[in-house]
């Protein structure tokens, strides 16, 4: 029996209530091998399970300043595309957790250079608490958050991550716990990142700009990126 066939057989036996020892006897394999197949079957079951429905998805205003993204008539248009946000875009995704709860993840992406700078969640809360949480989450931006399709959130966050990796920058380590809320994504993104297609690094208050600039010089070459930074 092929390995994938055995995993599927184990998955069916587990659904029928069989223990790993019973599965080992049924398939004529060692208990250790049965335990390994049980773990593989659990991973397969989780992968095949339907995604919890999206309760809400929001994006910060003026998210597309300096970006191009092709023909997406269902994507929201900025209230004031000329306002500018130094390339920082916030995304918040809420999915159903239980009938009276939601699970929430947030992402802060530098779409001009550094990719996913921060992430939070999953946070579990009720829907009334979600409204207040969303207001607080986007309070650092001028204007109200915009309701957005989940596909835009995926294209923006995963796309910014891949763009930044190409420049030599990894996502914030907390992203690993939150990325599942975005759902599956197949690259490449339809969004063109960088300010008008060119890397632009804005130094944050806690950044050490020199190693970032050296990385950009190594990956794209001097003169092929811009930066706004203070040294001292």
N, C-alpha and C positions, 0 to 999 in steps of 0.2 A: 504494500500500500504506500503510495507517495506521501511525502511529508504533509503537503497541504490537504490531502484527502484525510489523513489521520487527524489533523487539527480540526477539520470540519466534523469528523465522526465524534471526536471528544467533545466538541461544542454541543452537539445534539445530545450526547449522553449526559452532559452536565445539566442541560435544560430538563432532562428527564429525572434529575435528582440523584444521579449516581455519584458516589464518592470516588476520589482518585484511586483508592485501592480496588474498588469494583471495576473501574475503567481498566486498570492494569490487568486484572484477571480476564476481562472481556476481550481485550485486544491481544493478550498474551505477551505483554511487555513488562519490563521492570518498573517497580513503583517510582523510581527516580525519573524515568522517562515519561511515565504517566503524569507526574507532577509538572514536568517541563511543558508537556502538551496542554495541560490544564491552564497554565499561565498564558501560553500562546493563544489558546481558545478565548480566554478572557479579554486579551488585547484585541482579537478579531471581533468579538462581540461589541466591545466598546467602539471600535472604528466603524462598525456597521450601524450603530444606533443613530437614530435621527437627531439632528442638532436641536437643542431647545429653541423654541421660537423666539425671535427678536421682539422684545417689548418696546424698545426705543433705541435710536441711534442718532447722535448729534455730532456736529462738527463746529469748530469756532468760526466766527464771521471772517470774511476776507481771506478764506483759506487758499484761494487759487491765485492770489497776487504773485505775479512772476512765473506762474506755471502755465503749461498748455496741456490739454487733455482730450483732444479729438471730439468726436460727436457723441455726446452723452446727454440727450435732452432731458433725462430724468434726474440729472445731477443739479443741485440747487445753484443758482447764480448768486454771487456775492452781493451784499447790500452796498458796499463801497469798495470796489476792487482797487482803488487808488490809495486806500488807507495804509496798507502795508503792516506787516507784523514781524519783521525781521526773519521771516521764514518759519516761524513757530506756529504749528497747528495742533490744536487739541481735539481729540476724538473720545467720545464716551459711548459705550455699547452696553445695553441692558438686555439680558435674556431671562426667560421664565425659569425660575428655580423650583418652586412648588406652586401650588394653586394660589397662595397668598404671599409669595416672596419672589424677588428678582435677584439675579446675580449680575453684578456690575463690574466692568473693567474700563480703565481709562488709559489713554496713550498721549504722550507729548512728543511730536515729531518735528525735527528740524529738516524741512523739505528742501533746503538749499545746500546742506552739507553733511551734518552729523547724524542724520537719521533719527532713530528712536532714542530720545534723550531720557525718557522716564516712562514708567508704567505703574499702574496700581491695580489691585484686585487679584482674584474676584472678591468683591464685597457683597455680602448678603443683606438685603433690607426689604422693607415693604414698599409698595408703590408710592404712598404719600411721602415717605422719606426720600425716595428717588428724586422727586421734584426739587426738594431743597438741596439735595446732594448735587444735582446738575447745576443749579444756580451758583452754588459755591465753586464747583469745579471750573466753570467758565468765567468766574468773576474777574480774572486778570485780563480779559479781553474787552475791547470796546464793542458794544453791541451785544445782541442776544445770540445764543447758540442757534444753529440752523438744523432742522430735521433733515436727515440724509439717509439714502439707501445704504444698506450694509455693504454693498459692492463698492461704493465709493470709499467707505472706511477701510476695506481690505486693500483696494488699489493704492490708497494713500499711505497707510502704515507699512504694509509689506513692501510697497514700491520704494518708499523712502529708506527703509532698512537695506534693501538690495543696492540702491544707489550709493548709500554711505559705505557699505562694504566694498564697493568698487573703488571708493576713495581711500580705503584703509581704516574705516571706523566700524566697530562692532556695536550692536544695540545694548542698551542698559540691561544688566543682568535680570532685573525684575520682569522684563518682557516675556521670559520663558513661561512664567505662571499665568500671564494674561493673554497670550497669543491665541489660545484656543477659542476665545470669545469671538474672534473675527471670522472663524470658519475657514474652510480650505481655500487656498489660493494657488493659482497656476501662473507663474511669471511668463512674460514680462508685464509690468504695469503699463497701462495706456497713458499714464501721466508722464510728462517730461519734467524731471526734477532739476534743481539748480535755479538760480534767478535768471530767467530767460535762457535756460539751458546751460548755464555756466556755474560751477561751484562758487558759492559766496559764503564765507565764514564770518559770522557775527560773534565776537567774543562775549561770553556771558560773564556775570560777576564772579563766578567761582572757577572760571577756566584759566588754565595756563596756556596762553595762545601759542607759544613758541613750538612745542612739540606737535601741535595740530598743524601749524603752518609748514613745519618740516615734513610731516606726513604728506601733505598736499603737494609739496614740491617733489617728493619722491614718486607719488602715484600719477599725477597729471602734469607736472612740470611747472616751473616758474613762468608766470605770465599767462597761465591757463586757468587761473582762479583769481578771485578777488577776496579781500578780507577787510573787516573793520574791527580793529583791536587796539587796546592801549597796553603799553609795556611799562613796567615799572616795579 
